[in-house]
Amino acid sequence: MSTTEFTVVGGGIAGLVVARRLSMAGRTVRLIEASDHLGGTVASHLVGGLNLDAGAESFATRGNTVADLARELGLGDDIVSPGDEGAWLQPVEGPALPLPATGILGIPATPLDKDTIAVIGLGGAFRAQLDSLIPWFGKRTDVSLGALVRRRMGKAVVEKLVAPVVHGVYSLHPNDLPLERVATLKERLALHGSLAAAVRSMRHAMPAGTAVQGIRGGINRLVTELAADLTTYGVIVEFERRIESAEALADLDGTVIVAAPGILAPVRGRTVTLATLVLDAPELDAEPRGSGVLVAPGCTKVSARALTHATAKWQWLKEQAEGRHVVRLSYNEVPAGDFAEVARRDAEVLLGVSLPVEAVVDFARREWTRPAPLAPAERTDGVVVVGETVGGTGLAGIVTHANAAADRLLALAAEGPADGEDAATGDEPNEAAKEVS
Ligand SMILES: Cc1cc2nc3c(=O)[nH]c(=O)nc-3n(C[C@H](O)[C@H](O)[C@H](O)COP(=O)(O)OP(=O)(O)OC[C@H]3O[C@@H](n4cnc5c(N)ncnc54)[C@H](O)[C@@H]3O)c2cc1C
């Protein structure tokens, strides 16, 4: 008889959260991880002697889920908000402009404010204002964010504001982003009747008005603390074991939770390449582009789709960097040639300052695959799935989803075995799973 009640496959943030929650409730848990370390896309690397996030570097504040987790892990005093300089936009043509500060995903909260007019022009702003007059019937649910915004606020808002932000956040055009993936926007639109009012209400719901927060020392500290809890609660972690297929799940003990992409369906994801530059460049002390720059799709001045001036965004990092600057650029496609040189030149254009080769103290490249959402037909009956393929993009959605999955598994386990069968010992390993998946 197996003593493992739950096997979690994948040690990214989703798998760690589920394994921790189950083991804290006294359940026996095994976690299987393909690589030699935990955390998945929440990772760190050393660049220019600085320990930096190599993947996720902030979390959305909505729902407070990640902040609550950080507090549970003893990181509450280290939750930090980014500086309030805001970000900039690099349009297809013309110079970079400040991103209107009050929007969500570039959708303006007040279409006629001066920063919005500066980006989309007066005509575009008047068109956007029509949003307040167009009734919302909300019948269609399969609409994209781009189609919705175009209908209510016009083309200029989609192409000049929303597209650069969505491109920077999701690596997608808003026409390819289902409205369902934008947390609570549809519900708030139904409630308030206009997009601008829905955006204002979303902003209002954010703690202290900030959409994202970070952790002093880096988001990767979540992984260190989660891993420590797994040890405390007796989770057995198997490294360097890859589960190759859905069929192989049947050989695992207890109720199986899939927290890794690529098992139930091949990963059809996009590759995102990150360039991190540590710079000795006093010109950047003035933080010319605030926390960074989002690049409009179709802009041919640079290859990057977004730049984060990390030392301007995070005060703790500025202190650690002791006068140097950390800049992070993301790419959907990396042009041929010397990537460090491409990144340096893109940083020069986007930040609007000269950055000679000697200014580059160190450079690092990381490549990640962002998995596509699992299609309903790819969900296998009786297999619990957590993580990015089902919980949405980003830590807030993934942690919320993983917490809920663990809670439902625990509730089912507490109900105990039915008809004399012990569902927690492997006789019917995925009976419980059928109800949570
Ligand atoms: C460059 C970048 C920046 C990002 N920035 C942010 C951000 O600032 N804020 C934010 O909220 N989100 C951000 N995200 C998204 C966020 O990091 C991810 O959505 C999240 O970390 C995914 O967690 P996960 O547990 O679902 O998957 P993963 O992190 O992918 O973890 C999956 C784990 O499963 C393991 N595994 C894979 N296959 C197998 C197998 N067959 N058998 C066993 N183990 C396996 C992997 O090795 C990995 O450890 C970013 C993503 C990227 C790529």
Ligand as a Chemical Component Dictionary entry (heavy atoms), coordinates in Angstrom:
data_LIG
# 
_chem_comp.id                   LIG 
_chem_comp.type                 NON-POLYMER 
_chem_comp.pdbx_formal_charge   0 
_chem_comp.three_letter_code    LIG 
# 
loop_
_chem_comp_atom.comp_id 
_chem_comp_atom.atom_id 
_chem_comp_atom.alt_atom_id 
_chem_comp_atom.type_symbol 
_chem_comp_atom.charge 
_chem_comp_atom.model_Cartn_x 
_chem_comp_atom.model_Cartn_y 
_chem_comp_atom.model_Cartn_z 
_chem_comp_atom.pdbx_ordinal 
LIG C1  C1  C 0 10.402 36.273 -18.578 1  
LIG C2  C2  C 0 9.176  36.124 -17.729 2  
LIG C3  C3  C 0 8.804  37.130 -16.868 3  
LIG C4  C4  C 0 7.670  36.992 -16.091 4  
LIG N1  N1  N 0 7.345  37.994 -15.233 5  
LIG C5  C5  C 0 6.278  37.855 -14.433 6  
LIG C6  C6  C 0 6.007  38.832 -13.453 7  
LIG O1  O1  O 0 6.751  39.808 -13.288 8  
LIG N2  N2  N 0 4.911  38.660 -12.665 9  
LIG C7  C7  C 0 4.098  37.554 -12.785 10 
LIG O2  O2  O 0 3.122  37.445 -12.037 11 
LIG N3  N3  N 0 4.369  36.587 -13.683 12 
LIG C8  C8  C 0 5.440  36.713 -14.504 13 
LIG N4  N4  N 0 5.734  35.736 -15.403 14 
LIG C9  C9  C 0 4.877  34.564 -15.460 15 
LIG C10 C10 C 0 5.137  33.620 -14.285 16 
LIG O3  O3  O 0 6.500  33.555 -13.994 17 
LIG C11 C11 C 0 4.611  32.239 -14.636 18 
LIG O4  O4  O 0 3.249  32.362 -15.046 19 
LIG C12 C12 C 0 4.671  31.281 -13.467 20 
LIG O5  O5  O 0 5.901  31.356 -12.779 21 
LIG C13 C13 C 0 4.414  29.873 -13.971 22 
LIG O6  O6  O 0 4.432  28.999 -12.881 23 
LIG P1  P1  P 0 4.058  27.464 -13.056 24 
LIG O7  O7  O 0 4.268  26.825 -11.744 25 
LIG O8  O8  O 0 2.736  27.334 -13.682 26 
LIG O9  O9  O 0 5.063  26.903 -14.166 27 
LIG P2  P2  P 0 6.641  26.876 -14.288 28 
LIG O10 O10 O 0 7.271  28.004 -13.601 29 
LIG O11 O11 O 0 6.896  26.694 -15.741 30 
LIG O12 O12 O 0 7.043  25.566 -13.517 31 
LIG C14 C14 C 0 6.864  24.284 -14.054 32 
LIG C15 C15 C 0 7.863  23.354 -13.386 33 
LIG O13 O13 O 0 7.612  22.023 -13.832 34 
LIG C16 C16 C 0 8.846  21.430 -14.203 35 
LIG N5  N5  N 0 8.529  20.452 -15.265 36 
LIG C17 C17 C 0 8.251  20.739 -16.560 37 
LIG N6  N6  N 0 7.967  19.611 -17.228 38 
LIG C18 C18 C 0 8.078  18.592 -16.345 39 
LIG C19 C19 C 0 7.894  17.191 -16.451 40 
LIG N7  N7  N 0 7.540  16.619 -17.606 41 
LIG N8  N8  N 0 8.085  16.417 -15.340 42 
LIG C20 C20 C 0 8.435  16.999 -14.156 43 
LIG N9  N9  N 0 8.610  18.343 -14.010 44 
LIG C21 C21 C 0 8.430  19.120 -15.087 45 
LIG C22 C22 C 0 9.710  22.568 -14.671 46 
LIG O14 O14 O 0 11.089 22.223 -14.605 47 
LIG C23 C23 C 0 9.310  23.671 -13.709 48 
LIG O15 O15 O 0 10.073 23.645 -12.533 49 
LIG C24 C24 C 0 6.874  35.829 -16.194 50 
LIG C25 C25 C 0 7.247  34.801 -17.064 51 
LIG C26 C26 C 0 8.389  34.942 -17.827 52 
LIG C27 C27 C 0 8.783  33.840 -18.753 53 
# 
loop_
_chem_comp_bond.comp_id 
_chem_comp_bond.atom_id_1 
_chem_comp_bond.atom_id_2 
_chem_comp_bond.value_order 
_chem_comp_bond.pdbx_ordinal 
LIG C1  C2  SING 1  
LIG C2  C3  SING 2  
LIG C2  C26 DOUB 3  
LIG C3  C4  DOUB 4  
LIG C4  N1  SING 5  
LIG C4  C24 SING 6  
LIG N1  C5  DOUB 7  
LIG C5  C6  SING 8  
LIG C5  C8  SING 9  
LIG C6  O1  DOUB 10 
LIG C6  N2  SING 11 
LIG N2  C7  SING 12 
LIG C7  O2  DOUB 13 
LIG C7  N3  SING 14 
LIG N3  C8  DOUB 15 
LIG C8  N4  SING 16 
LIG N4  C9  SING 17 
LIG N4  C24 SING 18 
LIG C9  C10 SING 19 
LIG C10 O3  SING 20 
LIG C10 C11 SING 21 
LIG C11 O4  SING 22 
LIG C11 C12 SING 23 
LIG C12 O5  SING 24 
LIG C12 C13 SING 25 
LIG C13 O6  SING 26 
LIG O6  P1  SING 27 
LIG P1  O7  DOUB 28 
LIG P1  O8  SING 29 
LIG P1  O9  SING 30 
LIG O9  P2  SING 31 
LIG P2  O10 DOUB 32 
LIG P2  O11 SING 33 
LIG P2  O12 SING 34 
LIG O12 C14 SING 35 
LIG C14 C15 SING 36 
LIG C15 O13 SING 37 
LIG C15 C23 SING 38 
LIG O13 C16 SING 39 
LIG C16 N5  SING 40 
LIG C16 C22 SING 41 
LIG N5  C17 SING 42 
LIG N5  C21 SING 43 
LIG C17 N6  DOUB 44 
LIG N6  C18 SING 45 
LIG C18 C19 SING 46 
LIG C18 C21 DOUB 47 
LIG C19 N7  SING 48 
LIG C19 N8  DOUB 49 
LIG N8  C20 SING 50 
LIG C20 N9  DOUB 51 
LIG N9  C21 SING 52 
LIG C22 O14 SING 53 
LIG C22 C23 SING 54 
LIG C23 O15 SING 55 
LIG C24 C25 DOUB 56 
LIG C25 C26 SING 57 
LIG C26 C27 SING 58 
# 
